[in-house]
C-alpha cells in the first residue's frame, strides 16, 4: 500500500478529531503505530492494532503498543462483534483483495468505522490518463503501476455507492488535499469527485432512526 511519511499523514489529524476520548479503538493495517501512538497520547484511547508486516509489528511492540501480526482480510474474525467503538482503516482499503468484505468486518466489530483512501477521480489523475495516456503518479499515488500494492483503486462515487449497497450510513465525510485544511463534504456531488485528492469517511450501520446514508455531520469544520 502507499507508504507515507508520518508528516504527510494529514488524515491522521482528522481521525484524531473524530475519535472520542477514552474510546476502544482498533487500527487495522496500523503500520509502525504512528496513529495509535497519537491516539493514546492525545485521546487516551484503549487502542489495539493489526498489522501484517513483522518489522512493523516489532516497531509497535517496542513502543508499548498492543498490536498483533495478522492479515486484515482473514484475521479480523478473531475479534468478537462490537468489541470496539471505532475501527480505523487509513489509506489501506485500496490494497485489500476484498474491500467490500473488509468494510463489513469493520462494522461488525465496531460501532463506527473511519476509512480514508486516495480518490482515483481527482483531477490530476484524470489529467494524467487523458493527456499522457499512462497510469498516474501523484502525491496521493506516488508509486509506479508495477510497484504499487494498490489493487482496488476507487473514486468517491464508487465508495459511496458501495456504502449504499451495504446499508452503511455516512455520518461525516471530508476531502483532503496536501498542505490544505480538510474540507467537509456535505454534499457528495460530482465536483467533490474532481477536487478531493484523498477522502475520509465516518461510517456506521444504517438504522430505522437514521435511514439516510449520506446525512453527514460537520465534524471537519
LINZIHU-V677987 format. One record per residue. RES is the residue in one small letter. PHI is phi in degrees with one decimal (NA if undefined). BURIAL is I if it has 9 or more other ideal C-beta (glycine too) atoms within 8 Angstrom, else O. Layout:
RES | PHI | BURIAL
RES | PHI | BURIAL
//
This chain:
x | NA | I
x | -60.0 | I
x | -103.3 | O
x | -97.8 | O
x | -72.1 | O
x | -52.3 | O
x | -70.1 | O
x | -88.4 | O
x | -87.0 | I
x | -67.0 | I
x | -65.6 | I
x | -61.7 | I
x | -60.0 | I
x | -72.8 | I
x | -62.1 | I
x | -58.2 | I
x | -73.8 | O
x | -82.4 | I
x | -82.6 | I
x | -80.1 | O
x | -58.0 | O
x | 75.9 | O
x | -73.5 | I
x | -88.5 | I
x | -129.7 | I
x | -115.6 | I
x | -101.2 | I
x | -91.2 | I
x | 58.6 | I
x | -81.9 | I
x | 61.0 | I
x | -88.3 | O
x | 83.8 | I
x | -61.9 | I
x | -67.3 | I
x | -60.0 | I
x | -59.3 | I
x | -67.0 | I
x | -62.9 | I
x | -67.9 | I
x | -74.7 | O
x | -98.6 | O
x | -124.3 | I
x | 52.1 | O
x | -81.2 | I
x | -92.2 | O
x | -103.2 | I
x | -131.2 | I
x | -140.3 | I
x | -129.0 | I
x | -147.9 | I
x | -83.4 | O
x | -82.3 | O
x | -63.7 | O
x | -64.5 | O
x | -66.6 | I
x | -62.0 | I
x | -59.9 | O
x | -63.3 | I
x | -65.2 | I
x | -64.1 | I
x | -65.3 | O
x | -90.1 | O
x | 79.6 | O
x | -91.6 | I
x | -87.5 | O
x | -128.4 | I
x | -108.3 | I
x | -82.7 | O
x | -173.2 | I
x | -92.3 | O
x | -60.6 | I
x | -88.4 | I
x | -127.1 | O
x | -96.0 | I
x | -65.7 | I
x | -63.4 | O
x | -68.3 | O
x | -96.3 | O
x | -74.2 | O
x | -57.7 | O
x | 53.5 | O
x | -77.6 | I
x | -134.5 | I
x | -82.3 | I
x | -135.2 | I
x | -115.8 | I
x | -113.6 | I
x | -132.2 | I
x | -107.3 | I
x | 56.2 | I
x | -134.6 | I
x | -56.2 | I
x | -70.3 | I
x | -97.2 | I
x | -83.5 | I
x | -70.1 | O
x | -130.6 | O
x | -60.1 | I
x | -60.5 | O
x | -63.5 | O
x | -63.4 | I
x | -59.7 | I
x | -62.4 | I
x | -66.7 | I
x | -57.0 | I
x | -92.4 | I
x | -83.6 | O
x | -96.2 | I
x | -141.2 | I
x | -67.6 | O
x | -136.1 | I
x | -118.7 | I
x | -116.4 | I
x | -128.5 | I
x | -126.3 | I
x | -161.7 | I
x | -75.5 | I
x | -94.3 | I
x | -75.3 | I
x | -99.7 | I
x | -57.9 | I
x | -60.7 | O
x | -67.0 | I
x | -66.2 | I
x | -60.9 | I
x | -64.9 | O
x | -62.8 | I
x | -68.2 | I
x | -73.5 | O
x | -85.5 | O
x | -93.4 | O
x | 66.4 | O
x | -133.2 | O
x | -61.7 | O
x | -74.8 | I
x | -124.6 | O
x | -127.3 | I
x | -61.7 | O
x | -86.6 | I
x | -130.7 | I
x | -83.2 | O
x | -101.6 | I
x | -65.6 | O
x | -58.1 | O
x | -83.5 | O
x | -106.3 | O
x | -78.0 | I
x | -95.4 | O
x | -72.2 | I
x | -121.1 | O
x | -134.6 | I
x | -67.1 | O
x | -141.5 | I
x | -107.9 | I
x | -58.7 | I
x | -64.5 | I
x | -57.6 | I
x | -67.3 | I
x | -67.4 | I
x | -62.2 | O
x | -65.6 | I
x | -59.2 | I
x | -64.8 | I
x | -62.3 | O
x | -86.5 | I
x | 72.4 | O
x | -100.0 | I
x | -99.0 | I
x | -88.6 | I
x | -80.3 | I
x | -158.1 | I
x | -149.3 | I
x | -144.1 | I
x | -94.7 | I
x | -121.0 | I
x | -130.7 | I
x | -53.9 | I
x | 67.4 | O
x | -126.4 | O
x | -62.2 | O
x | -60.4 | I
x | -116.9 | I
x | -61.9 | I
x | -106.1 | I
x | -82.3 | O
x | -135.1 | O
x | -84.8 | I
x | -94.1 | O
x | -58.1 | O
x | -61.4 | O
x | -63.0 | I
x | -66.2 | I
x | -84.6 | I
x | -86.6 | I
x | -79.0 | I
x | -76.1 | I
x | -134.2 | I
x | -140.4 | I
x | -133.4 | I
x | -129.0 | I
x | -106.6 | I
x | -120.5 | I
x | -145.8 | I
x | -75.1 | O
x | -73.3 | I
x | -127.2 | O
x | -63.0 | O
x | -72.5 | O
x | -126.1 | O
x | -80.8 | O
x | -97.4 | O
x | -74.9 | I
x | -116.5 | O
x | -92.0 | I
x | -80.7 | I
x | -95.8 | O
x | -81.5 | O
x | -85.2 | I
x | -106.8 | I
x | -69.1 | O
//
